Amino acid sequence: MIRNVKMSDAKNITEIYNYYIENTVITFQTDLLSVEETEKKIEEILLKGFPYIVYEEKKELEDNYTKNL
C-alpha cells in the first residue's frame, strides 16, 4: 500500500537509508543518519508542501519517499 508518511515511520526509513549508505555507492551521503535527522527531513519536506510517500507491505515499511530535488 502506498500512503503518506507518518513520523512513526522515521525509524524504518532511517534503517533503509542507512543500509544504502553502508553497503552501496548509490548515495553521496557517507555518514549514517539518526532517526532525529530523518524526522527533521520529513518535516522540512512536508512544510514545503511536497508529498512524502512510503510503500508498506504486510504492515512493514519497505521503501522510499518523494522530495524536492
C-alpha positions as CSV (number, residue, x, y, z in Angstrom):
1,M,0.0,0.0,0.0
2,I,1.3,3.4,-0.9
3,R,0.5,6.0,1.7
4,N,1.6,9.3,3.2
5,V,4.4,9.2,5.7
6,K,3.9,9.2,9.4
7,M,6.5,10.4,11.9
8,S,6.4,6.9,13.3
9,D,7.9,5.7,10.0
10,A,11.2,7.6,10.6
11,K,12.9,4.7,12.3
12,N,12.3,2.3,9.4
13,I,13.2,4.9,6.8
14,T,16.4,5.6,8.6
15,E,17.3,1.9,8.7
16,I,16.5,1.5,5.0
17,Y,18.5,4.6,4.0
18,N,21.5,3.7,6.3
19,Y,21.7,0.3,4.7
20,Y,22.3,2.0,1.3
21,I,24.9,4.4,2.8
22,E,26.8,1.5,4.3
23,N,26.5,-1.1,1.5
24,T,26.2,0.8,-1.8
25,V,27.5,3.7,-3.8
26,I,24.1,5.0,-4.9
27,T,24.1,7.9,-2.4
28,F,26.6,10.7,-1.9
29,Q,25.9,10.5,1.8
30,T,28.7,8.9,3.8
31,D,27.6,9.5,7.4
32,L,24.8,7.4,8.8
33,L,21.6,9.2,9.6
34,S,19.9,9.3,13.0
35,V,16.2,8.9,13.5
36,E,16.1,12.6,14.5
37,E,17.7,13.7,11.3
38,T,15.1,11.7,9.3
39,E,12.3,13.2,11.3
40,K,13.7,16.7,10.5
41,K,13.9,15.8,6.8
42,I,10.3,14.6,6.8
43,E,9.1,17.7,8.5
44,E,11.1,20.0,6.1
45,I,9.7,18.3,3.0
46,L,6.1,18.3,4.3
47,L,6.3,22.0,5.4
48,K,7.4,22.9,1.8
49,G,4.1,21.3,0.7
50,F,5.7,18.4,-1.1
51,P,4.4,14.8,-0.7
52,Y,6.4,12.3,1.3
53,I,5.1,8.8,0.5
54,V,6.1,5.3,1.6
55,Y,5.2,1.8,0.5
56,E,4.1,-0.5,3.2
57,E,3.7,-4.2,2.7
58,K,2.2,-6.5,5.4
59,K,2.4,-3.7,7.9
60,E,6.2,-3.3,7.2
61,L,7.7,-0.2,5.7
62,E,9.5,-1.2,2.5
63,D,10.5,1.8,0.5
64,N,11.0,5.4,-0.4
65,Y,9.8,8.9,-0.4
66,T,9.3,11.8,-2.8
67,K,11.2,15.0,-2.3
68,N,12.1,18.2,-4.0
69,L,15.4,17.6,-5.9
